[in-house]
C-alpha cells in the first residue's frame, strides 16, 4: 500500500474507533505505521519480545529500535 492510501485507511480506522469506542489491533512490519500506535508489542518467534510506546522502544536495544534507526539512516542518504 502506498503512503497516501495508508494514511487514508489509518484515518478511517481512527474515526471508526472513536465513533464506536473500540480499540484496534494492527499488525505491521512498517515502523512508520507502528509509530502511530499508543502501545507497540514486538513479537519474536511467537513470544512478546518487548512492548511500550514508540519513544521508549526507539531508544532501546531491540528490533524496533534497529528498524527505526535504519529508516532514519535511509532518510539521511
C-alpha positions as CSV (number, residue, x, y, z in Angstrom):
1,X,0.0,0.0,0.0
2,X,1.4,3.4,-0.9
3,X,1.9,6.2,1.7
4,X,-1.2,8.2,0.7
5,X,-3.5,5.2,0.8
6,X,-2.1,4.0,4.1
7,X,-2.7,7.4,5.6
8,X,-6.4,7.4,4.3
9,X,-7.0,3.9,5.7
10,X,-5.5,4.8,9.1
11,X,-7.6,8.0,9.3
12,X,-10.8,6.0,8.5
13,X,-9.9,3.3,11.1
14,X,-9.2,6.0,13.8
15,X,-12.6,7.7,13.0
16,X,-14.4,4.3,13.3
17,X,-12.6,3.5,16.6
18,X,-13.5,6.8,18.2
19,X,-17.1,6.7,16.9
20,X,-17.7,3.3,18.4
21,X,-15.4,3.5,21.4
22,X,-13.4,0.5,20.1
23,X,-9.7,-0.4,20.1
24,X,-7.7,-1.7,17.1
25,X,-5.1,-4.4,16.9
26,X,-2.9,-3.6,13.9
27,X,-0.2,-6.0,12.7
28,X,2.5,-4.4,10.6
29,X,6.2,-4.5,9.7
30,X,6.2,-0.8,8.9
31,X,7.7,1.2,11.7
32,X,6.1,4.4,10.4
33,X,2.7,2.8,10.9
34,X,3.5,1.3,14.2
35,X,4.7,4.7,15.4
36,X,1.0,5.8,15.3
37,X,0.0,3.3,18.0
38,X,-0.5,4.1,21.7
39,X,1.2,0.8,22.6
40,X,3.5,-1.4,20.5
41,X,4.3,-5.0,21.1
42,X,7.3,-6.7,19.4
43,X,6.7,-10.3,18.6
44,X,9.7,-12.6,18.0
45,X,9.2,-16.3,17.3
46,X,5.7,-16.3,18.7
47,X,6.6,-14.5,22.0
48,X,6.4,-10.9,23.1
49,X,9.9,-9.6,23.0
50,X,9.1,-6.1,24.1
51,X,6.4,-3.6,24.5
52,X,5.9,0.1,25.0
53,X,5.4,3.4,23.3
54,X,7.4,4.4,20.2
55,X,9.5,6.8,22.2
56,X,10.5,4.0,24.7
57,X,11.2,1.3,22.1
58,X,13.0,3.6,19.6
59,X,15.7,4.2,22.3
60,X,16.0,0.6,23.4
61,X,18.2,-2.3,22.3
62,X,15.6,-4.2,20.3
63,X,14.4,-5.0,16.7
64,X,12.1,-2.0,16.7
65,X,15.0,0.4,17.5
66,X,17.1,-1.2,14.8
67,X,14.4,-0.9,12.2
68,X,13.8,2.7,13.3
69,X,17.5,3.6,13.0
70,X,17.6,2.0,9.6
71,X,14.7,4.2,8.4
72,X,16.5,7.3,9.8
73,X,19.7,6.4,8.0
74,X,17.9,5.8,4.7
75,X,16.2,9.2,5.1
76,X,19.5,11.0,5.6
77,X,21.0,9.5,2.4
